[in-house]
Amino acid sequence: MQAFTKLDAKIAPLPLANVDTDQIIPKQFLKTVEREGLSKGLFYDFRFDEEGKVKPDFILNRPEYKGVGVLVAGDNFGCGSSREHAPWALMDFGISCVISTSFADIFYNNCFQNGLLPVVLAPDQVQALMEEAKGGNHMVTVDLESQTVVSPSGQKFAFQIDPQRKEKMLKGLDAIGETLQAVAAIDVYEGKRAISQPWLERA
């Protein structure tokens, strides 16, 4: 998993509440376990019409938001089913951080396991970012080390994050990576068990 330290990127507004995981990545795109290529299905019903033609007015289809790296969204982002493809699709599109007033629990947890930073800010701060993201300057800075978001106009907003999750994000550690940090202790344990309980090794 890639480490997240500091991100300078374009920000795009999605002023919709209760955006669920089926809207983030519809079910027809869940036939793969590969993470690459899922960007084509991201917000598919928002981005394309029934004939598969691009909707030019949708925010992520507009040329000034090409290459967006931060999404600021409405309340309860990522609700619905517990599909891990949702953060995969966002990241494959190039989005490394989502900012909202609240996230659905499972989506929030899945973000940390995949290197996507979910940032919770107060409603007035999210609204301020929404308004600025609609303007001509779309650049924002998200600094995980200092736990701050700097808006396009220079406003600085602080956010809270669990210290253990922060540390793992800074080091780029998912659950497997975290376990592998203890590989030496695991090897010692397995060596002692092989001596004291050799019958367990006869598989």
C-alpha positions in Angstrom: 0.0 0.0 0.0 1.3 3.4 -0.9 2.1 5.8 2.0 0.0 8.9 2.4 1.9 11.9 3.8 1.1 15.2 2.1 -1.1 15.7 -1.0 -1.3 18.8 -3.2 -4.1 18.3 -5.6 -7.2 19.6 -7.4 -10.4 19.4 -5.3 -13.8 18.7 -6.8 -17.2 19.2 -5.0 -19.9 16.6 -4.8 -22.6 18.3 -2.8 -24.8 15.2 -2.4 -25.7 13.5 0.9 -25.9 9.7 1.4 -23.9 8.8 -1.7 -23.9 5.0 -1.4 -21.4 2.4 -2.6 -23.6 1.4 -5.5 -23.5 4.9 -6.8 -19.7 5.1 -6.2 -19.2 1.8 -8.2 -22.4 0.1 -9.6 -22.8 -3.7 -9.2 -22.0 -4.5 -12.8 -18.4 -3.5 -12.2 -17.9 -5.9 -9.3 -17.0 -9.0 -11.4 -13.3 -8.5 -10.9 -11.0 -8.6 -7.9 -8.4 -6.5 -9.8 -8.1 -2.9 -8.6 -6.9 -1.5 -11.9 -9.5 -0.5 -14.4 -12.3 0.3 -11.9 -12.2 4.0 -12.6 -14.3 3.4 -15.7 -17.2 2.5 -13.4 -16.7 5.3 -10.8 -20.0 7.2 -10.4 -21.0 5.6 -13.7 -24.7 6.7 -13.5 -23.6 10.2 -12.7 -21.0 10.4 -15.4 -22.9 8.7 -18.3 -26.4 8.6 -19.6 -28.4 5.5 -20.5 -26.7 5.2 -23.9 -23.2 5.4 -22.3 -22.6 8.9 -23.5 -20.7 11.4 -21.2 -22.8 13.8 -19.2 -20.7 17.0 -19.7 -22.2 18.8 -16.7 -21.2 16.3 -14.1 -18.4 17.7 -12.1 -15.8 15.0 -12.8 -16.5 15.2 -16.5 -15.7 18.9 -16.7 -12.2 19.7 -18.1 -11.2 22.0 -15.2 -11.5 19.1 -12.8 -9.4 16.7 -14.9 -6.8 15.1 -12.6 -8.7 15.7 -9.4 -7.1 14.1 -6.3 -9.5 15.2 -3.5 -13.2 14.9 -3.4 -15.4 17.0 -1.0 -18.7 15.3 -0.5 -22.0 15.6 1.5 -23.0 13.8 4.7 -22.8 10.0 5.2 -20.5 9.3 2.2 -20.0 5.6 1.3 -23.2 4.2 2.9 -24.9 1.1 1.6 -23.2 -2.3 0.9 -19.7 -3.1 2.2 -18.0 -3.3 -1.2 -14.2 -2.7 -1.1 -14.4 -1.9 -4.8 -15.6 1.6 -3.8 -12.3 2.9 -2.5 -10.5 0.9 -5.2 -12.5 2.8 -7.9 -11.9 6.2 -6.3 -8.1 5.5 -6.1 -8.0 4.1 -9.6 -9.5 7.4 -10.8 -6.8 9.3 -9.0 -8.7 10.4 -5.9 -6.5 9.9 -2.8 -8.6 11.7 -0.2 -12.3 12.2 0.4 -13.5 15.0 2.8 -17.0 14.9 4.3 -18.8 15.6 7.6 -19.4 11.9 8.1 -18.7 8.5 6.5 -20.4 5.1 6.7 -18.4 2.9 9.1 -17.5 0.1 6.7 -16.5 2.4 3.9 -14.4 4.5 6.4 -12.6 1.3 7.5 -12.0 0.1 4.0 -10.4 3.4 3.1 -7.7 3.0 5.6 -7.0 -0.6 4.5 -6.4 0.6 1.0 -4.6 3.9 1.4 -7.5 6.3 0.7 -7.6 9.0 3.4 -11.1 9.9 4.7 -11.1 13.3 6.4 -14.0 14.4 8.7 -14.5 18.2 9.0 -17.2 20.3 10.6 -20.2 21.2 8.3 -19.2 24.8 7.9 -15.7 23.8 6.9 -17.0 21.3 4.4 -19.3 23.9 3.0 -16.5 26.4 2.7 -14.4 23.9 0.8 -17.5 23.1 -1.4 -17.8 26.8 -2.3 -14.1 27.3 -3.0 -14.0 24.1 -5.1 -16.6 25.6 -7.4 -14.5 28.6 -8.1 -11.5 29.0 -10.5 -8.8 27.8 -8.1 -9.2 24.1 -7.3 -5.9 23.4 -5.6 -5.9 22.1 -2.0 -3.3 20.7 0.4 -4.0 17.7 2.7 -1.2 17.1 5.3 -1.6 14.0 7.3 1.4 14.6 9.5 0.0 18.0 10.7 -3.7 16.8 10.3 -4.6 19.9 8.3 -6.5 20.7 5.1 -5.5 24.0 3.4 -8.3 25.4 1.1 -7.6 27.0 -2.3 -7.8 30.5 -0.6 -5.5 29.5 2.2 -8.0 28.7 5.0 -6.6 26.0 7.3 -8.8 23.3 8.8 -7.6 20.8 11.4 -9.0 17.2 11.5 -8.8 14.4 14.0 -7.7 10.9 13.2 -7.0 7.7 15.2 -3.2 7.7 16.0 -2.7 4.1 15.0 -4.5 4.6 11.7 -2.5 7.7 11.1 0.8 5.9 11.7 -0.2 3.1 9.3 -1.2 5.5 6.6 2.1 7.4 6.9 4.0 4.2 6.6 1.8 2.7 3.9 0.8 -0.3 6.0 -2.3 -2.3 5.4 -3.3 -5.3 7.7 -0.8 -7.6 6.0 2.0 -5.0 6.1 1.4 -4.4 9.7 1.6 -8.1 10.5 4.8 -8.5 8.5 6.5 -6.0 10.8 6.4 -8.7 13.4 7.8 -11.4 11.1 10.9 -12.0 13.3 8.8 -12.6 16.4 6.5 -14.9 14.4 9.5 -16.9 13.1 10.8 -17.4 16.7 7.3 -18.5 17.9 7.0 -21.0 15.1 10.5 -22.4 15.7 9.7 -22.9 19.4 6.3 -24.5 18.6 8.0 -26.9 16.1 10.2 -28.2 19.0 7.6 -28.4 21.7 4.7 -29.6 19.5 6.3 -31.4 16.5 3.1 -33.3 15.7 1.6 -30.0 14.5 4.2 -29.9 11.7 3.1 -33.2 10.2 0.7 -31.8 7.7 
